[in-house]
Every structure is written in C-alpha cells, then in structure tokens.
Amino acid sequence: MKIGRLKDKGVERFIKFLDGHRAGIPQDLPKDFLSNDDFVEVIGGDSVWLDALDLDDRLSAAKGLDEIVLKLGLASAENDSGFWSWCSACLFDRLCKTSGSSFKPGELPIWIAEPNNYRRYYRHYLASIWSVYAAHKSREDKLKVLLNGPVNTPGELWAQVAATETLITNPSMIDAVYGLYWDEAKDERKKGSGGNSPRRLTKVLKQFDKTYDFFSMSGDEIINLLPAEFDRFKNIRQSQ
C-alpha cells in the first residue's frame, strides 16, 4: 500500500473513529480507508516502511520516520498534518493503548497533528519525535534523554521540555538536558528525572530566559546557572 495523507474528509472520518472508541462505542474504519481516494491523497513509497518502525524505541522510530520523510521528498513535512494523521491511522493498532480488549486512544492531538498549535503539536506521537530528531540529528547521541522508551509513552521530561518551543528548538538546551538527566555510566536516565524536576526545570529556565541568551550559551553554562535544587543531578554528573 502506498503512503498517503488524509484529506479533510479523511481526517473527519478518523476523528469519528477515535471519538467512538473514546465514548465506548467503537466502530471500524472502512477496510480501504487508508487507500480510498475519497479520504486519502496518495504520496508514494510503501507502508511497509512504517511497519518496520521500532515503536518500543522513540529514538529509533524518530530516525526511521526521518528516513521515510527523506525518501518521500516531503520538503514541508513539519506542516503536513494530513501525512502525519495518515501515518497515525496506519499504525493505530500498534500505537493505541488498550484496556482489556478495548482501545483507549486518549486525546485527539496524539493522532491528529496540529502544526499551527505547538502546545498540541508536540503531543502527536509521530510528528513530534520526528521534528525534534530532524532539528537535532547532529546530536543523535544526546537525543536519547528525550526520545527514550516506547513511542506511545512519552514521559514527563518530554512533556515539559518539548512543550516549550524556545527550549526544544535550542541545540544547547538539548546538551543541557542530556548533561543534567542522562547517566552515561548506566546508559539510562538518572533517577528522579521523570518526576517534579522537569517541571521545575522548565519553570526556572523560562524565568532565566528573560535575562540570558540561551542560544549563545553552551549546555554546561546553562547547567551551571541552575539553583541548588538541581545539585543532586549536577553532582552525579561531576562524579562520573
């Protein structure tokens, strides 16, 4: 099957499908939904590229999505809501969380990309991780601090950092988050990096952003600005 993008009618039909599951009144999509001309504009390539994605590893999936975008020649993929929504529909059975035998799709921004609303766009399972990977692929080794775990389980660190456009678009901020929260010796996130600390980090950085130009600073310089409550993460890093 060729990869496509959902037309407006296709988005409406997909939302109706999602709403049915959310309301506990599930209904099936048409069997040919992903290739039906009424719902879909064909782009090309092959859906097996999506089938091959490792959805248990967000970094691997993001890299695979970037390869797909490049092979399809999508120059404006960040704004292509129809493409990302088609991909979501294609991978729905693998991405959607379940309770017993029932799908629990959660809120719509997980499935329907909204490129003009950044605070909702970052929640899309696929478009969000691709956009961060595409912007920072030269720091692929450090992106694992944010792109860690299953695609459908983003976590609190991602939710806080990715939701703030001035943070997630800054390469130095990727370095800072990695330096603060990644344990290189254990090759995993440091204990406590998924709790209240990310919320405090974004709050503090937003305050400092009024005074400092983070884009002109290194990751270490940003870390050194942080108050004493972050010392336990700094100390772990310094002891390695």
HUKA-V412195 format. One record per backbone hydrogen bond with DSSP energy under -0.5 kcal/mol. NH is the residue of the N-H (numbers start at 1). CO is the residue of the C=O. If there is no record, write none. Layout:
nh->NH co->CO
nh->NH co->CO
This chain:
nh->3 co->44
nh->5 co->41
nh->6 co->82
nh->7 co->39
nh->11 co->7
nh->12 co->8
nh->13 co->9
nh->14 co->10
nh->15 co->11
nh->16 co->12
nh->17 co->13
nh->18 co->14
nh->19 co->15
nh->20 co->16
nh->21 co->17
nh->22 co->18
nh->23 co->19
nh->24 co->21
nh->25 co->20
nh->33 co->30
nh->35 co->32
nh->36 co->32
nh->39 co->36
nh->40 co->36
nh->41 co->5
nh->42 co->40
nh->43 co->3
nh->44 co->3
nh->47 co->1
nh->49 co->46
nh->50 co->47
nh->51 co->47
nh->52 co->48
nh->53 co->50
nh->55 co->53
nh->57 co->54
nh->58 co->149
nh->59 co->147
nh->61 co->57
nh->62 co->58
nh->63 co->59
nh->64 co->60
nh->65 co->61
nh->66 co->62
nh->67 co->63
nh->68 co->64
nh->69 co->65
nh->70 co->66
nh->71 co->67
nh->72 co->68
nh->73 co->69
nh->73 co->70
nh->74 co->69
nh->75 co->73
nh->77 co->74
nh->79 co->76
nh->80 co->77
nh->81 co->79
nh->84 co->80
nh->85 co->81
nh->86 co->82
nh->87 co->83
nh->88 co->84
nh->89 co->85
nh->90 co->86
nh->91 co->87
nh->92 co->89
nh->94 co->91
nh->95 co->91
nh->96 co->92
nh->97 co->104
nh->99 co->102
nh->102 co->99
nh->104 co->97
nh->110 co->107
nh->111 co->108
nh->112 co->108
nh->113 co->111
nh->117 co->114
nh->120 co->117
nh->121 co->117
nh->122 co->118
nh->123 co->120
nh->124 co->121
nh->125 co->110
nh->128 co->124
nh->130 co->126
nh->131 co->127
nh->132 co->128
nh->133 co->129
nh->134 co->130
nh->135 co->131
nh->136 co->132
nh->137 co->133
nh->139 co->136
nh->140 co->137
nh->142 co->139
nh->143 co->139
nh->144 co->140
nh->145 co->142
nh->146 co->143
nh->147 co->143
nh->148 co->146
nh->151 co->55
nh->153 co->150
nh->159 co->155
nh->160 co->156
nh->161 co->157
nh->162 co->158
nh->163 co->159
nh->164 co->161
nh->165 co->163
nh->167 co->164
nh->168 co->161
nh->168 co->164
nh->169 co->165
nh->170 co->167
nh->171 co->169
nh->173 co->170
nh->174 co->170
nh->175 co->171
nh->176 co->172
nh->177 co->173
nh->178 co->174
nh->179 co->175
nh->180 co->176
nh->181 co->177
nh->182 co->178
nh->183 co->181
nh->183 co->188
nh->184 co->182
nh->187 co->183
nh->188 co->183
nh->190 co->181
nh->193 co->190
nh->195 co->192
nh->197 co->192
nh->199 co->195
nh->200 co->196
nh->201 co->197
nh->202 co->198
nh->203 co->199
nh->204 co->200
nh->205 co->201
nh->206 co->202
nh->207 co->203
nh->208 co->204
nh->209 co->205
nh->210 co->207
nh->211 co->208
nh->212 co->208
nh->214 co->212
nh->216 co->213
nh->217 co->214
nh->222 co->218
nh->223 co->219
nh->224 co->220
nh->225 co->221
nh->225 co->222
nh->226 co->222
nh->226 co->223
nh->230 co->227
nh->231 co->228
nh->233 co->230
nh->234 co->230
nh->235 co->231
nh->236 co->232
nh->237 co->233
nh->238 co->234
nh->239 co->235
nh->240 co->237
